[in-house]
Amino acid sequence: MKVDKNSSCWKIEFGAPDLLKEDILQVLETYSDAVTVFLKEPSNEVLFNGYFNFPPDTDSIKSDLTKVFENFDISTPNFIPIDLSSIDWISENRKNFKPLEVGGFTITDTDHKGNFSNFISRIVVDASTAFGTGHHGTTKGCLTALNEICARDLLPSGHLLDMGCGTGILGIAAAKKLNRKIILVDNDSEAINKSSYNLKKNGLQFSGKPFLSQGYNSREIIIQAPYALILSNILAKPIVKMVPYCARYLRNGGYAILSGFLINQEALIIAAHRQRGLIPYKRYRIEGWSTLVFRKLI
């Protein structure tokens, strides 16, 4: 989700026990435009953030959350909507953006002055108004999975697809490691602009092409198929909804690296992909989030 200082953007935030995580997430996904969840170890408490493009209906949200908390005889936490539109998020992100090493990659911004001699392992992503600087557990999981697949030389021939690319981190990492053409797709025009900018920053403007599309409903995606690798770091519901297309456009012997869902949503994701002939290959669990790798049998 993007945060544009020229438009309305609101946030609610509260903590709750880990055992309520899935039920609370279902409530927040009903009302909000984006949700983040962070496990606060070792307290076993979860921090929830719901983001909204308009002032949220807090009465309805609290009403539905109360039903969840009452089932466990726990008091409903208090929260108030916070107006984020006046915050300069680019400046805030730059202040907090520290180099990150994960999955064989080092993620930095342009201004970082460290010594990075290996072009392939460094990903340059400038702080922006779009989510995606690599610090979330889902991105870490995807990069770790990608690094292992590349190291073991598992992929068949074919292009790469980053579905729901955001700032383009996963697509950039895959293109650098595999030296193949990458198609980047998102339904947010700002994500397309930012991923295009980041491709150039990483010297990949001729290796990658971002497209605006609602899921797989784009001519550009279809004509480049089938793909040797599909990466998708979004939420559980859209991942399940797009299973038929992921299976259709993945090359035989190809792999799909999927994340953006909680550990207790793994069974749902696995079952949906098994029905379409995609076999679980490996899983990674980081900070309460899951990354699953599937393979399409030859």
Secondary structure, DSSP 4 states (H G I P E B T S, - for coil): -B--TTS--EEEEEEEEGGGHHHHHHHHHHH-SEEEEEEETTTTEEEEEEEESS---HHHHHHHHHHHHHTTT-PPPP---EE-TTS-HHHHHHHH---EEETTEEEE-TT-------TTTEEE----SBS-SS-SHHHHHHHHHHHHHHHTT---SSEEEEET-TTSHHHHHHHHHH---EEEEES-HHHHHHHHHHHHHTT-TTTEEEEE-STT--HHHHHH-SEEEEEEES-HHHHHHTHHHHHHHEEEEEEEEEEEEEGGGHHHHHHHHHTTTEEEEEEEEETTEEEEEEEE--
